[in-house]
Amino acid sequence: MTQVKPCGERSRYVVCMAGTGEHAPRGALDPWDWWRGTGELWRWGSRVREIWLDDLADEATRRATRQRRIAALIAHAREHSAFYRSHYRGLPDGCTDLRACPPVTRAQLMADFDGWVTDPQLRRHELEAFVRDPSRIAEPWLGKYAIWTSSGTTGVPGIYVQDPDALAIYAALLTTRFEFGPMIVDPWQLSGASARMALVAATGGHFAGVVWWERQRRLHPLLAAHTRVFSILQPLDVLVTRLNEWQPAFVGSYPTMLALLAGEQCEGRLKIRPRAVWSGGEALTAADRVAIADGFACPVIEDYGASECMQIAFGCRHGRLHLNDDWVELEPVDDRGRPVPPGQPSDTVLLTNLANRVQPVIRYDLGDSVTLDPAPCPCGQRRPSVQVQGRRDDVLVLDGAAGASVRLLPLAIETVIEEEAGVHRFQLVQTGRNALVLRVDAPGARRRMVAGRRAARALARFLKAQGVGPLELKLDEGAPQANPVSGKLCRVRALKAAKASG
Ligand SMILES: [Zn+2]
């Protein structure tokens, strides 16, 4: 929904409802944004220097830096977070051993949000009201924090607060670590006068990627004229037309969306010439990587991040994801929390974010299955690399009203049901070519039925707007069914035949 651009009045922004042409007032451009932008550049510069020094350091120095940061984070969490003080009450005073710290889950942390955060001015009920208002995306909270939300596979919505240092570290990692390769121009040139950037994303809420981009635009107005956010909720043909008009030199999106767009490019409807595409937010399969790179005839840059830590790993030219292990600890573990050796896929992974102090993430159960690569990468990067079998629901292929197939991204469907119906735990299963079954989770049969009807109405409106033909949409009174082995909930499941052709 948020395609933000400066309008006639210099001091105001408007939000264009992508695909609808609607406009809504965005609020005054805060002159403090300029000041904050300058301050952030200083912080970014000092973090870039730190990262370069770490890249040049020997293994022993790197280990010592990491251990110092871990010890400082544990001490900070015990001193300033009531949640961690209680959670770590069995640990000896001054404990610096990360492996001794009991893991945490999103449900645990969100249940005690006000105790989790280390700034007592942060209150869950105020932040919940803030994130309900899409016109406030990327507005700094308390003048300094970035706020974003995520639902994830567990169905428990999360609210994430990033402090200015963490934001500067993510930006520094982003600009120093990614290997852009000889085929791509220097990333700085991408912000030049002739280069345009497009982010194609779920834009209905305060999601991390959109908040990040919008924040950069507010802090650096010169960049704003060259970046545009496109909603994945608009029909594909409309999106293709808009991208053809915009002619971006750089496109960032989810692999499922990039694969759809690469197909449009191959068939001649999409006519853009990006110098690079950026894939993130979902797992990128080897087949999709090839299809996207071939479709656009440009390199695919991969990113592994999460709402809990934006920069977990960076892609290299050999298609591996190298951990930012100076700022992130990632522990692949089995279903009983025991370490999993390199070469074997984990059941889940424990994440520790060493960059963010305001909302400590320490041994947090992220839910992704990752495999540590046992052999060093041919690119020469010394930091360990991982393969991620992360969250990835199915693309639905339905018959369109006009005859042709309509492909629908799982993230678009999930955004509609979450944002328009307020339902986070649900499952949509395709049972026939144009037949879908929807299950939702809510306490009690009556609330489940009310939430289900609300979700079904939002979904039906969305499907019609996408050009889907006559469809049977059944509301099932049963609860969503999680995978009996992994416990994960696949929220959008396609027919096997549709999967094979999609
Ligand atoms: Zn590599």
Residues whose N, C-alpha, C, O or C-beta is under 5 A from the ligand:
A	BS01	ZN	C316 H318 R320 C377 C379 Q381
